[in-house]
Amino acid sequence: MSDYWKSCSTCKNPIQWGARYYICSVSTCNRARIQRVFCKLSCWDAHVPLLNHREAWAEEKTAPVKGAMEEKPRRRIVRPGGAKLPPEENEILIVTSRLKKYVKDKHDMSTSADVLEQLSREVRRRCDEAARYARREGRKTLKARDFKHKP
């Protein structure tokens, strides 16, 4: 066994057994053959512009203890520059690429980012109304018929 677990993908410093490290949230950085690990947030920050990540964050993990199986790591999401994650109410619920493709193919138009935010708000509002209706009906399952009901 080695004296350390792995080397940092950016600075090549060793990451010790049982030490805290970071991984990138982007799936292409976490493939079985190419798993990028970082010893510090600054190392993770350095790799973001190189790989042109649009939306990425660092996930804190703990290296396995030498000779033991890896314990389930505690997840802590960290954004570049210390920015906090947006609250759930601000998350985009619409698949951006599919919506843009649909609008482009059907109407030959581009789609602005604020369209996705507005559509997500509308989807949230409609889901909230449908959930209230389903709950009044004594159900815990949201069904298509709940969206047909007008509040």
N, C-alpha and C positions, 0 to 999 in steps of 0.2 A: 504494500500500500504506500501511496505517496505521502509526503509530509504535509501536503495541502490538498484541498478538494479539487479546485479548478483555478485557472488563471482568468483574470479580468479580460474581457474581449477588447477593451480599449487600451488600457495602460499595461496590460500583461502582468500586473502584480498578483501574487497568489491570494486566493480566497481560502481562508483556513476552514478546517472542519468545524461545523457548528456556528460559523460566523454569519452575520447578516450580509445579504447581497441583494441585487436588484435584477429584474428581467424586464424586457420591453413588452408592452401590451400588444404590439403588432404581431400577428400570428406568424408572419414570415421570418421573424427574428427568433422564434421558438420552435423551430422544426427539429425533429430528432437528430438529423445530421448536422444542423447548424444551430446550436443553442447558444445565444449570446447571453453572457452573464456579466454583471458590472459590480465592482467593489464599492463604488461611491456613486452618488447621484450625479456628480460632475462628469464621471465617465459615461453615464447613460446620456446626459445632456449632449456630450460631444458626438455621440453616434447618430442622434436624431437628424441633424442637417445632412449628414453624409448619405443617409438612406431615404431622404425626402419624405419622412412621415408627416402626414397632414394632421392626424389626430392620434396622439400616442401619450402614454403615461408609463411611469415606472411602477412595477409591483414589487414590494418588499418580500423577500423570502429568507429562509434560514437554511444554510447548508446542512447536510446530514452530519450526524456525529460519527466520528471515525469508527468504522466497524459495525455501525448500527444501520437499520433501515431508515430512510428519510421519513421524519415525522411530518404530519400535515402542516404545511407552512401557514403562518398567519398572514392574511392579505392586508396590505395597506397600500392604497393607490396614491401615487404622488405625481402631480403634474409638473411639467417643466416650469422653472421659475417660481415654484412654490404656489402656483395658482390652484385654487380648490376646484373640485369637481362641481359641475353645475348641479343644482337640485333636480330631482326627478322631473319636476314640472317643466323644466327647460330642455329635457332630452328630446331629440328628434325621434319620432316613432315611425317615420316613413322611410322606406328603402330608397335612398337618394338616387342611386343609379337607375333603378327601375322606373321611378317617376319621371326622371329627366328623359330617359329613352322613350317612354310612352308619349310625353308631350312633344318631343322632337319628331317621332315617327308619325304621330296622329295629326299634329298641328303645325309642324315645322317651326317650332319656337324654342327658345332657350328658357331655362327655369332659374329664377333668382333664389338665393338661399332663404330669403324671408318667406317664400312660398312654403317651404318645408316646415318652418316654425309655425306658420298660420295653420297649415293642415294638421300638424301635430296637436295644436290647441283644439282644433275642431274634433279630432278623433278622441281626445281626452274628454271633452265636453259631452260628446255623444255616448261614450262608454259610461261616464258617470250617470247620465240620465237613464240609460238602459239598465245599469246595475241597480239604481233606485227602484225602477219598475220591477225587476226580477225579485228584489228583496221584498217588495210589497206583495208579490205573488207567492211568497214563502219559499223561494228557491235560492240556492247558493251557486247556481250555474247560469252563466250568461248565455243566452241563445239568440239566434238571428231574429226571432220574432220580437224580442225586447227592443230592437232598434226601430221597429215599425210603429211602436206606440209613441204618441205625442204627449209630452209632459203637460 
